[in-house]
Amino acid sequence: MEILIFLVPLASVVVAIAVWAFIWALRRGQFDDLDSPAWRIVFDDQERQHKPDVDTDNDEGDSK
């Protein structure tokens, strides 16, 4: 039972740190847009498929 004297305050400190970290992340905008990063991966692949390839028949004589 004596261990509770140590564990209860320790648990309170850990919870306080977790709440502080959550509020800090909330104020920094970490949870503003949760859907766009996941969909950005899908849309990037689709945009690359629809772009035309680079013209290999260059009549102007430019070399790369």
DSSP file (Angstrom, degrees, kcal/mol; ACC not computed):
  #  RESIDUE AA STRUCTURE BP1 BP2  ACC     N-H-->O    O-->H-N    N-H-->O    O-->H-N    TCO  KAPPA ALPHA  PHI   PSI    X-CA   Y-CA   Z-CA
    1    1 A M    >         0   0    0      0, 0.0     3,-1.1     0, 0.0     4,-0.4   0.000 360.0 360.0 360.0 -24.6    0.0    0.0    0.0
    2    2 A E  T >>  +     0   0    0      1,-0.2     3,-1.0     2,-0.2     4,-0.5   0.761 360.0  69.2 -67.8 -21.8    2.9    2.3    0.5
    3    3 A I  H >> S+     0   0    0      1,-0.2     4,-2.7     2,-0.2     3,-0.9   0.778  85.6  68.8 -67.1 -25.2    3.6    2.2   -3.2
    4    4 A L  H <> S+     0   0    0     -3,-1.1     4,-2.0     1,-0.3    -1,-0.2   0.807  88.8  63.8 -63.5 -28.6    0.4    4.2   -3.8
    5    5 A I  H <4 S+     0   0    0     -3,-1.0    -1,-0.3    -4,-0.4    -2,-0.2   0.826 113.7  33.9 -63.5 -30.3    2.1    7.2   -2.2
    6    6 A F  H <X S+     0   0    0     -3,-0.9     4,-1.5    -4,-0.5    -2,-0.2   0.849 118.9  49.6 -90.0 -40.9    4.5    7.1   -5.1
    7    7 A L  H  X S+     0   0    0     -4,-2.7     4,-2.7     2,-0.2     5,-0.2   0.858 103.7  56.2 -74.7 -36.7    2.3    5.9   -8.0
    8    8 A V  H  X S+     0   0    0     -4,-2.0     4,-2.1     2,-0.2    -1,-0.2   0.950 112.0  41.3 -64.4 -49.7   -0.6    8.3   -7.6
    9    9 A P  H  > S+     0   0    0      0, 0.0     4,-2.2     0, 0.0    -1,-0.2   0.890 115.2  52.6 -64.6 -35.5    1.4   11.5   -7.9
   10   10 A L  H  X S+     0   0    0     -4,-1.5     4,-2.2     2,-0.2    -2,-0.2   0.920 109.9  47.7 -64.2 -42.9    3.5    9.9  -10.7
   11   11 A A  H  X S+     0   0    0     -4,-2.7     4,-2.4     1,-0.2    -1,-0.2   0.881 110.2  53.3 -64.2 -38.1    0.4    9.0  -12.6
   12   12 A S  H  X S+     0   0    0     -4,-2.1     4,-2.2    -5,-0.2    -2,-0.2   0.897 109.0  48.6 -64.0 -40.0   -1.0   12.5  -12.1
   13   13 A V  H  X S+     0   0    0     -4,-2.2     4,-2.2     2,-0.2    -2,-0.2   0.907 111.0  50.2 -66.4 -41.8    2.2   14.0  -13.5
   14   14 A V  H  X S+     0   0    0     -4,-2.2     4,-2.1     2,-0.2    -2,-0.2   0.906 111.8  47.8 -63.8 -42.3    2.1   11.7  -16.5
   15   15 A V  H  X S+     0   0    0     -4,-2.4     4,-2.5     2,-0.2     5,-0.2   0.898 110.5  52.2 -64.9 -40.9   -1.5   12.6  -17.2
   16   16 A A  H  X S+     0   0    0     -4,-2.2     4,-2.3     1,-0.2    -2,-0.2   0.902 110.0  48.5 -62.8 -40.8   -0.7   16.3  -16.9
   17   17 A I  H  X S+     0   0    0     -4,-2.2     4,-2.4     2,-0.2    -1,-0.2   0.900 111.4  50.3 -65.4 -40.6    2.1   16.0  -19.4
   18   18 A A  H  X S+     0   0    0     -4,-2.1     4,-2.1     2,-0.2    -2,-0.2   0.905 111.5  47.6 -65.2 -41.7   -0.1   14.2  -21.8
   19   19 A V  H  X S+     0   0    0     -4,-2.5     4,-2.5     2,-0.2     5,-0.2   0.916 112.2  50.1 -65.4 -42.7   -2.8   16.8  -21.5
   20   20 A W  H  X S+     0   0    0     -4,-2.3     4,-2.5     1,-0.2    -2,-0.2   0.911 110.5  49.6 -61.5 -42.8   -0.2   19.6  -22.0
   21   21 A A  H  X S+     0   0    0     -4,-2.4     4,-2.3     2,-0.2    -1,-0.2   0.885 111.0  50.0 -65.0 -38.4    1.2   17.8  -25.1
   22   22 A F  H  X S+     0   0    0     -4,-2.1     4,-2.3     2,-0.2    -2,-0.2   0.933 112.6  45.8 -64.8 -46.2   -2.4   17.5  -26.6
   23   23 A I  H  X S+     0   0    0     -4,-2.5     4,-2.3     2,-0.2    -2,-0.2   0.894 112.0  52.3 -65.0 -39.6   -3.2   21.1  -26.0
   24   24 A W  H  X S+     0   0    0     -4,-2.5     4,-1.5    -5,-0.2    -1,-0.2   0.925 111.9  45.5 -61.0 -45.8    0.2   22.2  -27.5
   25   25 A A  H  <>S+     0   0    0     -4,-2.3     5,-2.2     1,-0.2     4,-0.4   0.872 111.4  53.6 -66.4 -36.3   -0.4   20.1  -30.6
   26   26 A L  H ><5S+     0   0    0     -4,-2.3     3,-0.9     1,-0.2    -2,-0.2   0.903 109.7  47.0 -65.1 -41.8   -4.0   21.4  -30.9
   27   27 A R  H 3<5S+     0   0    0     -4,-2.3    -1,-0.2     1,-0.2    -2,-0.2   0.791 107.8  56.9 -70.5 -28.1   -2.8   25.0  -30.8
   28   28 A R  T 3<5S-     0   0    0     -4,-1.5    -1,-0.2    -5,-0.2    -2,-0.2   0.513 117.6-111.0 -82.1  -4.7    0.0   24.4  -33.4
   29   29 A G  T X 5S+     0   0    0     -3,-0.9     3,-1.1    -4,-0.4     4,-0.4   0.733  70.2 141.4  86.5  23.4   -2.6   23.1  -35.9
   30   30 A Q  T 3 <S+     0   0    0     -5,-2.2    -4,-0.2     1,-0.2     3,-0.1   0.756  77.6  40.3 -69.1 -23.4   -1.7   19.4  -35.9
   31   31 A F  T 3  S+     0   0    0     -6,-0.3     3,-0.3    -5,-0.2    -1,-0.2   0.152  84.5 102.5-112.0  18.1   -5.4   18.4  -36.1
   32   32 A D  S <  S+     0   0    0     -3,-1.1     2,-0.5     1,-0.3    -1,-0.1   0.937  93.5  16.5 -68.7 -47.4   -6.7   21.0  -38.6
   33   33 A D        +     0   0    0     -4,-0.4    -1,-0.3    -3,-0.1     0, 0.0  -0.890  62.0 160.7-134.1 102.5   -6.8   18.9  -41.7
   34   34 A L  S    S+     0   0    0     -2,-0.5     4,-0.4    -3,-0.3    -1,-0.1   0.640  73.3  51.6 -95.6 -16.2   -6.7   15.1  -41.2
   35   35 A D  S  > S+     0   0    0      2,-0.1     4,-1.8     1,-0.1     3,-0.4   0.845  94.0  65.4 -92.9 -35.9   -8.1   14.0  -44.6
   36   36 A S  H  > S+     0   0    0      1,-0.2     4,-2.4     2,-0.2     5,-0.2   0.881  96.1  54.9 -61.5 -42.9   -6.0   15.9  -47.2
   37   37 A P  H  > S+     0   0    0      0, 0.0     4,-0.8     0, 0.0    -1,-0.2   0.886 110.5  47.2 -60.3 -35.6   -2.6   14.2  -46.6
   38   38 A A  H  > S+     0   0    0     -3,-0.4     4,-0.7    -4,-0.4     3,-0.4   0.904 116.2  43.2 -70.9 -40.0   -4.1   10.8  -47.1
   39   39 A W  H  X S+     0   0    0     -4,-1.8     4,-2.5     1,-0.2     5,-0.2   0.753 100.0  71.9 -77.1 -23.9   -6.0   11.8  -50.3
   40   40 A R  H  X S+     0   0    0     -4,-2.4     4,-2.2     1,-0.2    -1,-0.2   0.854  94.0  55.4 -60.4 -34.8   -3.0   13.7  -51.6
   41   41 A I  H  X S+     0   0    0     -4,-0.8     4,-1.4    -3,-0.4    -1,-0.2   0.919 110.1  45.1 -63.5 -43.7   -1.2   10.4  -52.3
   42   42 A V  H  X S+     0   0    0     -4,-0.7     4,-1.6     1,-0.2    -2,-0.2   0.925 114.4  47.5 -67.3 -45.2   -4.1    9.1  -54.4
   43   43 A F  H  X S+     0   0    0     -4,-2.5     4,-2.3     1,-0.2    -2,-0.2   0.849 106.0  58.1 -69.0 -34.1   -4.5   12.3  -56.4
   44   44 A D  H  X S+     0   0    0     -4,-2.2     4,-1.9    -5,-0.2    -1,-0.2   0.912 106.3  49.4 -61.8 -41.4   -0.8   12.7  -57.1
   45   45 A D  H  X S+     0   0    0     -4,-1.4     4,-1.4     1,-0.2    -1,-0.2   0.900 111.4  48.8 -64.3 -40.7   -0.7    9.3  -58.8
   46   46 A Q  H  X S+     0   0    0     -4,-1.6     4,-1.2     1,-0.2    -1,-0.2   0.883 109.6  51.8 -68.3 -37.9   -3.8   10.1  -60.9
   47   47 A E  H  X S+     0   0    0     -4,-2.3     4,-0.9     1,-0.2    -1,-0.2   0.878 107.6  52.3 -66.8 -37.3   -2.3   13.5  -62.0
   48   48 A R  H  < S+     0   0    0     -4,-1.9     3,-0.2     1,-0.2    -1,-0.2   0.840 106.7  53.6 -67.9 -32.2    0.9   11.9  -63.1
   49   49 A Q  H  < S+     0   0    0     -4,-1.4    -1,-0.2     1,-0.2    -2,-0.2   0.815 109.8  47.5 -71.5 -29.9   -0.9    9.4  -65.3
   50   50 A H  H  < S+     0   0    0     -4,-1.2    -1,-0.2    -3,-0.2    -2,-0.2   0.598  87.7 100.3 -90.5 -11.8   -2.8   12.1  -67.1
   51   51 A K  S  < S-     0   0    0     -4,-0.9     2,-0.1    -3,-0.2    -3,-0.0  -0.528  79.1-114.2 -74.1 139.0    0.1   14.3  -67.9
   52   52 A P        -     0   0    0      0, 0.0    -1,-0.1     0, 0.0     3,-0.1  -0.402  32.7-107.0 -71.3 150.5    1.4   14.0  -71.4
   53   53 A D        -     0   0    0      1,-0.1     2,-0.2    -2,-0.1     3,-0.0  -0.298  43.7 -86.5 -71.3 160.6    4.9   12.6  -71.9
   54   54 A V        -     0   0    0      1,-0.1     2,-0.5     2,-0.0    -1,-0.1  -0.478  48.1-107.5 -68.7 137.1    7.8   14.9  -72.9
   55   55 A D        -     0   0    0     -2,-0.2    -1,-0.1     1,-0.2     3,-0.0  -0.533  32.2-173.0 -69.9 117.6    8.0   15.3  -76.7
   56   56 A T        +     0   0    0     -2,-0.5     2,-1.4     1,-0.2    -1,-0.2   0.680  69.7  78.9 -86.8 -18.5   11.1   13.3  -77.8
   57   57 A D        +     0   0    0      2,-0.0     2,-0.8     0, 0.0    -1,-0.2  -0.692  64.8 178.5 -90.6  85.8   10.9   14.6  -81.4
   58   58 A N    >   -     0   0    0     -2,-1.4     3,-0.7     1,-0.2    -2,-0.0  -0.800  13.1-177.0 -94.9 110.4   12.4   18.0  -80.9
   59   59 A D  T 3  S+     0   0    0     -2,-0.8    -1,-0.2     1,-0.2    -2,-0.0   0.628  73.1  71.6 -82.1 -13.8   12.6   19.8  -84.2
   60   60 A E  T 3  S-     0   0    0      2,-0.1    -1,-0.2     1,-0.1    -2,-0.0   0.609 103.3-121.0 -81.1 -11.5   14.4   22.9  -82.8
   61   61 A G    <   +     0   0    0     -3,-0.7     2,-0.3     1,-0.3    -2,-0.1   0.609  55.5 155.2  84.7  11.5   17.6   21.1  -82.3
   62   62 A D        -     0   0    0      2,-0.0     2,-0.4     1,-0.0    -1,-0.3  -0.542  25.9-158.6 -72.3 135.1   17.9   21.7  -78.6
   63   63 A S              0   0    0     -2,-0.3    -1,-0.0     1,-0.1     0, 0.0  -0.892 360.0 360.0-115.5 148.3   20.0   19.2  -76.8
   64   64 A K              0   0    0     -2,-0.4    -1,-0.1     0, 0.0    -2,-0.0   0.392 360.0 360.0-110.2 360.0   19.8   18.3  -73.1
